[in-house]
Amino acid sequence: MKLNPKEKIACGVAGVGYLGQHHARIYNELESSNLVGFYEPSDDAAQKIEEAYGCRRFENLAELGQACDAVSVVCPTDQHADVAIPLLAQGCHLLVEKPLCTSSLEAEKILRTANENQVMVQVGHIEHYNPVMDYLENAVVSPKYLTVDRLAPFQPRGTEVGVVLDLMIHDIGIALALVASPLKSVEAIGVRVLSPTEDIANARLVFENGCVANLNASRVSEKKAREIRVFQDSGYLSLDFMNQKGHFIQKKGMALDRNEVPVEKGEPLALEIESFLDCVLQAKTPKTDGSFGKSALEVALSVTQKIESGW
């Protein structure tokens, strides 16, 4: 069902902590949205948003759902299903931060509830809205091999899941989109360093078309990095998701020719939320819809199982 494009979309946020506060900021800034309010158990986090944007703090999810057309779900991953399902049942379109949830069964329940209530789920695979990904989607043709490094310093936030569901799932989604071939096999290793689950992981994804993706993720690094290299017949691409730049190296006779690639800079989260609201208004299928999120989750769970089987 399309909404009236002349009216602002009534938006809310479930969880306004570390990341949710930015969802609230962007909804408050966009002309197409009206930040109605939020649900947040923490008094300190709630007070910051109330003071910053003058919006309402709802006492429960039911009240938030009644007031909103669209809601961002930005709570801890292990709470996604419990928060998303009742909001969907109330007819809210959802932007659920990645990963969609923590199990295939939960994912199926989320998608079934969305379908039954004729509402849309977009999953927050943010790199798919990064201008770097726009370039890659146009430049990558029949990739042979790709490698992705995603490094971050340790933060207690997010350790309810391992680094595969926390960070590597970004790159699983990227690989699935760029290779566009069924997955043939998965190999993985990982180690626990500072948390009960894996903090460092490597996964090797082999696709039916022969392409191989090598993914490295760490949340105990001294530096931040989000970099990808894609090798194909015409040469190879090296791009930086964080700094939104890169280069393309091509064969020219017996020499290699390096050219910087044109990447238009932009805030990925703002672009992601703009895309979400456009899909709500136009009743379009999101680029990273619930089915895509479920596929990425299932690969991530397979990687996690491989890691845990080696412990």
C-alpha positions in Angstrom: 0.0 0.0 0.0 1.4 3.4 -1.0 1.3 6.3 1.4 0.3 9.8 0.3 3.6 11.3 -1.1 2.5 14.7 0.0 2.4 13.7 3.6 5.4 13.1 5.8 5.9 9.5 7.0 5.4 9.1 10.7 8.7 7.5 11.8 10.0 6.0 15.1 13.0 4.3 16.5 13.0 1.2 18.7 16.3 1.6 20.6 18.2 5.0 20.6 21.6 3.9 22.0 24.9 3.9 20.1 23.5 3.5 16.6 19.8 4.2 17.2 20.5 7.8 18.1 21.7 8.4 14.5 18.6 6.9 13.1 16.6 9.4 15.2 18.9 12.2 14.0 18.4 11.4 10.3 14.6 10.9 10.6 14.5 14.3 12.2 16.6 15.9 9.4 14.8 14.3 6.4 12.0 16.3 4.7 10.0 13.1 4.0 9.8 12.0 7.6 8.3 13.1 10.8 10.1 11.7 13.9 7.1 10.9 16.0 9.1 9.3 18.9 11.0 6.3 20.1 11.0 3.4 22.6 14.1 3.1 24.8 14.5 1.3 28.2 17.5 3.4 29.2 16.6 6.7 30.9 19.9 8.3 30.0 19.7 7.5 26.3 16.1 8.5 26.2 16.7 11.9 27.8 19.3 12.8 25.2 16.9 12.2 22.3 14.0 14.0 24.0 16.2 17.0 24.6 17.8 16.9 21.1 14.6 16.5 19.0 11.6 17.2 21.3 9.9 14.0 20.3 7.9 11.6 22.5 9.3 8.7 24.5 6.7 5.9 24.2 6.2 3.7 27.2 6.0 0.5 25.2 6.3 -0.9 21.7 2.5 -1.1 21.2 2.2 2.6 21.6 5.1 3.3 19.3 3.6 1.0 16.6 0.2 2.7 16.8 1.8 6.1 16.2 4.1 5.2 13.3 4.1 4.1 9.7 7.7 3.2 9.7 10.1 2.2 12.5 13.8 1.5 12.7 14.7 -1.5 15.0 18.1 -0.7 16.5 18.1 -2.9 19.6 20.6 -5.7 20.4 20.6 -8.4 17.8 19.2 -11.1 20.2 16.1 -8.8 20.7 15.4 -8.1 17.0 12.7 -10.7 16.6 10.9 -9.9 19.8 10.8 -6.2 18.9 10.1 -6.6 15.1 7.3 -9.1 15.1 4.8 -7.1 17.2 5.6 -3.9 15.3 4.9 -5.7 12.0 1.7 -7.1 13.4 0.6 -3.5 14.0 1.2 -2.6 10.3 4.6 -0.9 10.6 7.2 -1.0 7.8 10.5 -1.8 9.4 14.2 -1.1 8.9 15.8 -3.7 11.0 19.5 -3.3 11.7 21.7 -6.2 10.5 21.8 -9.0 11.1 18.0 -9.5 10.7 18.0 -11.7 13.8 19.9 -14.7 15.3 18.3 -17.8 13.7 16.6 -19.0 10.5 13.5 -19.7 12.5 13.3 -16.2 13.8 13.9 -14.9 10.3 11.0 -17.0 8.9 8.7 -15.7 11.6 9.6 -12.1 10.8 9.1 -12.5 7.0 5.8 -14.4 7.5 4.5 -11.7 9.8 5.5 -9.0 7.3 3.7 -10.9 4.5 0.6 -11.5 6.5 0.3 -7.8 7.4 1.3 -6.5 3.9 4.2 -4.5 5.2 7.9 -4.3 4.2 11.1 -5.2 5.9 14.4 -3.7 4.9 17.6 -5.1 6.6 20.3 -2.6 7.5 23.1 -3.9 5.3 24.5 -0.4 5.2 27.4 -1.0 2.8 24.8 -1.7 0.0 23.9 2.0 0.3 27.5 3.2 0.4 28.4 5.0 -2.8 31.4 2.5 -3.1 28.9 -0.3 -3.5 27.1 1.7 -6.3 30.4 1.8 -8.2 31.1 -1.9 -7.6 27.7 -3.0 -8.8 28.4 -1.3 -12.1 32.1 -2.2 -12.4 32.2 -5.8 -11.3 31.6 -8.3 -14.1 32.1 -12.0 -13.6 34.5 -11.8 -10.6 37.0 -14.6 -10.1 38.2 -13.8 -6.6 37.5 -11.2 -4.0 38.9 -10.5 -0.6 37.4 -8.2 2.1 39.0 -7.0 5.3 36.8 -5.5 8.1 38.7 -4.5 11.2 37.5 -2.6 14.3 38.7 -1.9 17.8 37.0 -3.8 20.6 33.8 -2.5 22.1 31.6 -4.3 24.6 28.6 -3.3 22.6 27.5 -6.0 20.2 29.2 -8.9 21.9 25.8 -10.7 22.4 26.9 -12.2 19.0 30.2 -13.1 17.5 32.2 -11.1 15.0 30.6 -13.0 12.1 27.1 -11.8 12.9 28.5 -8.5 14.2 30.8 -7.5 11.4 31.5 -10.2 8.8 27.8 -10.4 7.8 28.3 -7.0 6.0 30.9 -8.7 3.7 28.8 -11.8 3.3 26.0 -9.7 1.9 28.5 -7.8 -0.4 29.8 -11.1 -1.7 26.4 -12.6 -2.3 25.3 -9.5 -4.3 28.5 -9.1 -6.4 29.0 -12.8 -7.2 25.3 -13.5 -7.8 25.8 -17.3 -7.9 24.7 -20.1 -5.6 27.0 -20.9 -2.7 28.9 -24.2 -3.1 30.9 -24.5 0.1 32.0 -22.7 3.2 35.2 -23.0 5.3 36.0 -20.9 8.3 38.2 -20.5 11.3 37.9 -18.1 14.3 39.2 -17.4 17.8 37.9 -16.0 21.0 40.0 -13.2 22.4 38.0 -10.8 24.7 34.5 -12.2 24.6 32.8 -15.6 24.9 32.2 -15.8 21.1 34.7 -15.4 18.2 36.4 -12.0 17.9 38.5 -12.8 14.9 37.3 -14.8 11.9 38.3 -15.9 8.4 35.8 -17.4 6.0 36.3 -18.8 2.5 33.2 -18.9 0.4 33.2 -20.9 -2.8 30.5 -20.3 -5.4 29.0 -22.5 -8.0 30.4 -20.3 -10.8 34.0 -20.8 -9.4 34.4 -17.5 -7.7 36.0 -17.5 -4.3 35.5 -14.9 -1.6 38.0 -14.6 1.3 36.5 -12.6 4.2 38.5 -11.4 7.2 36.9 -9.8 10.2 38.3 -8.7 13.6 36.8 -6.6 16.4 40.0 -6.6 18.4 42.1 -4.5 16.0 44.1 -1.4 16.8 42.8 0.3 13.6 39.6 0.5 11.6 39.4 -0.8 8.0 36.6 -1.7 5.5 38.4 -2.6 2.3 37.6 -4.8 -0.7 39.6 -6.1 -3.6 37.9 -7.8 -6.6 39.8 -9.6 -9.3 38.3 -10.2 -12.7 39.5 -10.7 -16.3 39.8 -7.0 -17.0 42.0 -6.3 -14.0 41.3 -5.7 -10.3 39.5 -3.2 -8.2 40.6 -2.0 -4.8 38.1 0.1 -2.8 37.8 1.6 0.7 34.3 1.6 2.1 35.3 3.8 5.0 37.0 6.6 3.1 35.0 6.1 -0.1 37.8 6.0 -2.5 39.7 3.4 -4.6 41.4 2.5 -7.8 41.1 0.1 -10.8 44.2 -1.6 -12.2 43.9 -2.8 -15.8 46.2 -4.7 -18.1 47.6 -2.5 -20.9 49.7 -4.7 -23.0 52.5 -6.0 -20.7 52.0 -3.2 -18.3 49.5 -2.3 -15.5 47.5 0.9 -15.7 46.2 2.4 -12.5 43.2 4.8 -12.4 41.4 6.3 -9.5 37.7 5.5 -9.5 35.0 8.1 -9.3 33.1 7.6 -6.0 30.6 10.2 -4.9 30.8 10.6 -1.2 27.8 10.4 1.1 26.7 9.3 4.6 25.7 5.6 4.1 23.2 5.5 6.9 21.4 8.6 5.6 21.3 7.1 2.1 20.0 3.8 3.6 17.2 5.5 5.5 16.3 7.7 2.5 16.0 4.5 0.4 13.9 2.9 3.1 11.5 5.8 3.1 11.3 5.9 -0.7 10.4 2.2 -0.7 7.7 2.9 2.0 6.2 5.7 -0.1 6.4 3.9 -3.4 5.6 0.4 -2.2 8.8 -0.8 -3.7 11.0 -3.8 -2.7 14.1 -2.7 -0.8 17.6 -3.4 -2.2 18.3 -5.4 1.0 14.8 -6.8 1.8 13.9 -9.4 4.4 14.7 -12.3 2.0 18.2 -10.9 1.3 18.8 -10.4 5.0 17.7 -14.0 5.7 20.1 -15.3 3.0 23.0 -13.4 4.5 22.1 -14.6 8.0 22.0 -18.2 6.9 25.5 -18.0 5.4 26.7 -16.2 8.5 25.3 -19.0 10.7 27.0 -21.6 8.5 30.3 -19.7 9.0 29.7 -19.6 12.8 29.0 -23.3 12.9 32.2 -24.1 11.0 34.2 -22.0 13.5 32.6 -23.6 16.5 33.1 -27.1 15.2 36.8 -26.5 15.3 36.9 -25.5 18.9 
